[in-house]
């Protein structure tokens, strides 16, 4: 096995292990706090609450688009890679 690949694997496993340890150390140990119920209309007008819900809907669509669009572009590039990526006659190929 190539030593560089082995070092990369060890580094990835060490990073994952450190992340798991951090999750366990930073997680609340006695359970989550229970939120209190709040009447939103006591703090915001109905018009403001309507605007907030409209804004949240738009943010949801933008986040979904942000997930789907890169996946589609990546799939397209995998299915039909540009010539510059796999031209065997190029002196400095980008992919080899």
C-alpha positions in Angstrom: 0.0 0.0 0.0 1.2 3.5 -0.8 2.4 5.3 2.4 0.7 8.5 1.2 -2.7 6.9 1.0 -2.1 5.3 4.4 -1.2 8.6 6.0 -4.3 10.2 4.4 -6.5 7.5 5.8 -5.0 7.8 9.3 -5.5 11.6 9.1 -9.1 11.3 8.1 -9.8 8.7 10.9 -8.0 11.0 13.4 -10.1 14.0 12.3 -13.3 11.9 12.6 -12.3 10.7 16.0 -11.6 14.2 17.2 -14.9 15.4 15.9 -16.7 12.6 17.8 -14.9 13.4 21.0 -15.8 17.1 20.6 -19.5 16.1 20.1 -19.5 14.1 23.2 -17.7 16.7 25.3 -19.9 19.6 24.1 -23.3 17.9 24.2 -25.5 18.7 27.1 -25.3 15.8 29.6 -28.6 16.3 31.5 -30.9 16.6 28.5 -32.0 19.4 26.3 -33.7 22.5 27.6 -37.4 22.6 27.1 -38.6 25.8 25.3 -41.3 27.8 26.8 -44.4 28.5 24.6 -44.5 32.1 23.5 -47.3 34.0 21.8 -45.6 35.4 18.7 -48.4 38.0 18.2 -47.5 39.5 21.5 -44.1 40.5 20.0 -44.8 40.8 16.2 -47.8 42.0 14.2 -49.7 39.6 11.9 -48.2 41.3 8.9 -44.7 40.9 10.1 -45.3 37.2 10.9 -46.7 36.8 7.4 -43.6 38.4 5.9 -41.4 36.1 8.0 -43.2 33.0 6.8 -42.9 34.2 3.2 -39.2 34.8 3.7 -38.7 31.4 5.3 -40.4 29.7 2.3 -38.1 31.5 -0.1 -35.0 30.5 1.9 -36.2 26.9 1.8 -36.4 26.9 -2.0 -33.0 28.6 -2.3 -31.4 26.0 -0.1 -33.0 23.2 -2.1 -31.7 24.8 -5.3 -28.3 25.1 -3.7 -28.3 21.3 -3.1 -29.8 20.2 -6.4 -28.0 22.4 -8.8 -24.4 21.4 -7.9 -25.4 17.8 -7.9 -26.8 18.1 -11.4 -23.7 19.9 -12.6 -21.4 17.3 -11.1 -23.5 14.5 -12.6 -23.3 16.2 -16.0 -19.6 16.6 -15.7 -19.1 13.0 -14.8 -21.3 11.8 -17.6 -19.8 14.0 -20.3 -16.4 15.4 -19.2 -15.1 18.3 -21.2 -12.4 17.6 -23.7 -9.9 19.7 -21.8 -10.1 17.2 -18.9 -9.3 14.0 -20.9 -7.4 15.1 -24.1 -4.5 12.6 -24.4 -2.7 14.9 -26.8 -2.4 17.8 -24.4 1.0 18.5 -23.0 -0.3 19.4 -19.5 -3.5 17.4 -18.9 -5.7 18.4 -16.0 -6.7 14.8 -15.2 -4.4 11.8 -15.3 
